[in-house]
């Protein structure tokens, strides 16, 4: 029986064991006499009965009275996910959601690919993938985790997603029959409630189907954030009534400015001689398109957060820059601070009833809100939802005279911004020069050599760049919603590898590649994400920023030792990877990924980057272990 | 008050010391010892393995390597820094943690750093990036 199963799975038992037998041969120890005696004393198994043999070879039929579930409740759950255009469910298999997992792979045309099951090696990786995916695509995917143990593993990644205002859905399996009592709880979601936006635990199949839809609405409605559904295993395994269908989805209704407020803002924009718009992080590519439309209607100069995170105004648009005159007479902020008017969605900090214990996790400042002037007037509504009304009001105020003035303003701003861009670029290029030919490789050289190789592709820089000096900013063109996915929202290291693979999921079927300049400290938290990349063929080029340390902490300890006058020659203890060094290429190869390195000089790096991009463009991940200057 | 005075005093001392123009006699053995100390104390963390890191230490890029006295004054003059937040600043080095002899050996090693990067025009990647941007805005 087991041989047939292996063959069905495309893996022969002989082949599977062959590799391990060869490896294990050298370690076989001589069998002792005592062990031989013990073996002789073991009872001999009785021969199987005829009935058992029939079952074993598949000849017996189940009794007619056995009920086979033909209309699995979890099939409808999958249909709801499909209707929501959820593309992926990342999971580490657990004993509380076998009903849903079976539907995910077998519902409809098999194997089901909508949503597609993504194998994660750890629940933290699953949520990090959902985080990276949502930042790249502006919509959620699902992480499926098992009971209390799965959710606690996921909790750090959830905490980070919460601080990032990232829409994602976590489904937690719960087994009321107490398969493993220790993995159940009366209120599982309570463990993460203070740092999730919304949660529910439905009691019926109907409630469960509606809960999935509501989870999507909650995640996507500002303030966006991670949400949790606890799905009882009995609901997953329940059978629905004949003819029952998944409920029709009602998309979220996101409030924007009222018509009168939108008109008032539009009047001030149109009346201004030199308007300026600051654009922060919007929700979707549609929002970015609307922001571009508004800026172009006005010829307004714009500043963008595209070099700091996703979903902002295209950096190389001719209107981006300070404009011809920096004396702006009306400054509008869209999910950013404007001196005159700011339109910014409420934040998760403002949620009520989510933190009954008053833990008040780490709120300092809205990470989406750009530092800048305090607005004279602030509207606490979603900017993206407000833009259609503002644009419509601006259009109503258009006239031939006004359009001529705006045309002139557009040309003057574009010309000034172009000159500004070259000035900033020349300054950035100068900063790339130090250590150009040095070894280990200077990070400036890495970013400078990489850019010409990818600039004509659809690329996404998924890795936080704060530890590599943000050298893409000013050098690369951040023109797409997913050009750069931003820093660690809560500074929780370990996110980068999983998030990059989530960006890889977003990229895989969209002719896009992902660049992951991967810190070595971060890598070692959840390296199993490399197997996910290899298995699911994710187009992710991982370049190790291998400085052999948790480098920021290394510098912190040096400073502290200096403050205390005790010398810095022991600062490496607990902060560096020495004795032995880590071979990241071998790790990646062990997970089935093409990889090379360590590489420590620029010429070899250039050749490796070219090879890596070629492999990634063919739809496979690649890793380059690059020994770099620390910063 | 003290926090205000310290940088001014340091600046004055640095200027005075610069005018002395004292240099250490460098030998291969000293440089070698300096290299070992540079690595052991993790100077590369901020300054890079060859002085081209975030805080450059090649000739003409840092005032603190002007001469021996400036270097020593800089190392010894940072004791007032308050440890309120984690910082990536230059640590303080009293003589008890880094004797003059060791500090000057490190300086001897630093003086061997030689970075001569190509100009933007001479570096293919940099030149290409600039030209591409110029073409884009035309």
Interface residues (C-beta under 8 A of the other chain):
Chain A: X316 X318 X418 X421 X422 X425 X426 X429 X430 X432 X433 X434 X435 X436 X437 X438 X439 X440 X442 X448 X449 X451 X452 X455 X469 X475 X549 X551 X552 X554 X555 X556 X558 X559 X560 X561 X562 X563 X565 X566 X567 X568 X569 X571 X572 X629 X630 X631
Chain B: X40 X41 X42 X44 X45 X46 X48 X49 X50 X52 X53 X54 X56 X58 X61 X78 X79 X81 X82 X83 X86 X87 X88 X89 X90 X91 X92 X93 X94 X96 X97 X98 X115 X117 X118 X119 X120 X123 X125 X126 X128 X129 X130 X132 X133 X134 X136 X137
